[in-house]
Amino acid sequence: MHSNCISVLAGLAVVGQVAATPCKPDDGSSVKPIKHIQLGPRPYYLVDNLEKGALKSKLNSCKENEMKVSPWVIAHRGGACLQFPEHSLESNMAGARMGAGILECDVSFTKDRELVCRHSNCDLHTTTNIVNIPELNAKCSTPFTPAKDGKQATAKCCTSDITLKEFKSLCAKMDGFNASAVTPEAYLHGTLPWRTDLYNTCGTPMSFKEHIKLTEALGLKHTPELKTPQVKMPFEGNYTQELYAQQVIDTLVEAKVKPENVYLQSFLHDDLIYWLKADKEFGKQAMLLDEGDGGNSGDAASANLTRYREEGINYIAPPINFLLSAANGTLAPSVYAKKAKEAGLKIITWSLERSGPIAAAAAKKDYYVSTFTDAISKDGDIFHMLDVLYNQVGVTGIFSDWVATTSYFANCFKIDL
């Protein structure tokens, strides 16, 4: 039999010339909990890259251990974004295979007000093949416009521009775009060089309901993030932010998901307050994603931590650079980290393995390592970051773009196994 789905691409040229049907490795009905966790070579490469010392000795002692799932390990955008299209079925399955105990769905809404997994309300032009499907590109907030006369190519395509059925017809791809593109097909290219297009072969986009079904079938926990809308709210006049926030809870309740297995997320303080009032059982494990004023340091943001705890917020989730600092060339907990612990907040952080090779990330002061570049110089230092985050900061979970690394650390230190 011949399949009419797209399974192999020639440099992405095939994607989007027709409204391709993504290949589905499994419809979710036969998925079962994964018993044999496989980490692949990367964690072992990172251990070998460490300098000699107590941490390397400890991690070396675990190389032949049988690996287990840990809820300390949180799959960011599926957990396998270094090699698989984010928020795709394939990324989630890879993250689960590498030992993630919690799977993330960044929740956005479609034009027909269905919930889907997408990192931004308006990122379809960089994470799918939508611009190369003429009838769907025409529905985008800003359809693809080619580069011309020194101006870069532009596009802006939102989940709210299309229906769930149309969303499901797309191919998920590695996040990226070619700003100098003069054709829609060329615009699809742009994967960062330290990621890979090896599995960039028409990933399967997921609705929130599908993500819940998959996570439940795998026996794992959920962390849906309510994405901040980039379209005017109330959407089309009557779909309010509160209705959007409530729809996430209603969808989980409909699927009979236990509140203790859910960690809601939002960058919007008002969403946390709403959840705490609307449903205390779901609200008590909701985490506030704290990016402060958008700067590289959490010093100013730390002033709000006591107030958050007094309001009933139990989990705070800042980026890694808010929690780590460099003291005389050595990694150490930041002011923010100390104040969060003093306030009695549980700390979750993001996103490990998001910055690429450490030497280059430190040299350019990449966001996620910006506050401690003097203390890192090579890839093995990722384990030093994990060591301080767990043993000194006391984080209760870490979002990662390649969860095998975090899984290895969690297994070696026997964290929540």
C-alpha positions, 0 to 999 in steps of 0.5 A: 500500500502507498501512503498519501502522507508526507514521510520524507522531504527533499530539503523541505521542498515537498512540504506545503506544495499540497495540504499534506497529511502528517504521518502518525506513528500511532493514533494514541490508542495503543500507546502504553507507559514506556518501561525501558527508558533510552537516553542515547549518547548525549548525556554520556558525552557531556559526562566525558566532557566534564573536568575531573572532580567529585561531580564527574566521579558521581555521574560516571558511577551511574553510566550502567544504571537502568534509567527510570522516569522522573517527574523532576524531568519536564519535557519543554515543547515535547522534550526533544526540540534539538532534533524533532519539531516542537510540540509535535507528536514525534517530539512528545514521544521522543521526550517520553522515551528519554524519561520525561515525567511531565509533558508540556502542551503550550495551549493556544486557540484556533478560530473555532475556539479549539485548543491546540499545542503551539508555543505561541499564538502566532508562530505557525509561519515559523513552526509549520508549512502554512505559508507554502499552502496557498489557501491557508497562507491567505488566511494568515494575519500577515500572509507571506511577503517575499524579500524585496528591495532590501526588505526582509520576507515577512509573515504572521500566521496565528492559530486563531487564523484557522480552524482545528481541521486546518491546523491538523492538516499542517506539517510541524517543522523545526522552528525557523525561517529564512528572512531573505526568502523570495518564495514560500518554500524557501521561507521554511528553511532556517533551522539553527545549525546546532539542531538537526533536520534529520527528523524534520519530516512533516511532524504531527501537530497536536490538539490539546485533547490529543496531548492529554490522551497521549500523556494519560496513555503514557502514565505521565503528568501534564503541564499545560501553559496558557499562552498569552494571546497575540490577538485582541481579547476578547477574541471576536468580541466574546471569547474572554481571557477567563473563558480561555483559562477556564476552557483549559481546566474544563478540557482536563476535567472532561478527560478525567485527569486528576488535578494532582497530575497537572501543573498549569502555567502562565506568564500572566499573574491574573491567570494564576489568580483566576485559577486559584479562585475558580478551582483550588485543586488545579490552582494550587499547583499552577506555576507563575512563569516569571520573566520579570521585566524581560531583562537578563537578571531576576534581581528586580523581579525578586521583590514580588516573590513574598507577595506571590506566596501570600496570594496563594501561589505555590510554584514560581518558574523563572528562567535559569538565568534568574537562578544562577550567578557566577561568584569568582568563576564558580556557579552559585545561587542568585539573589532571586533563588535565595529569596524564592526559597525564603518566601517558601515557593517551590521553584521550577525553571526553564529551559535547559539545552535551549542555548546550543553549544555552551562555549558559543552561548557564553561568548555571545551571552545567550539569554539563558546563560547570561548571568553566569557566563564567567563560570561556564566554558564547555558543554559538560558544564551543563551538568554543573548547572544542574548540580547547583540548580538541584543541590543548592537552589533546590528546584523541583523540576526543570524544563528541557529541550533534550530531556535525556540530559536531565533524566541522566542527572535525575537518575544518578541523584535518585530524584523522584524516581 
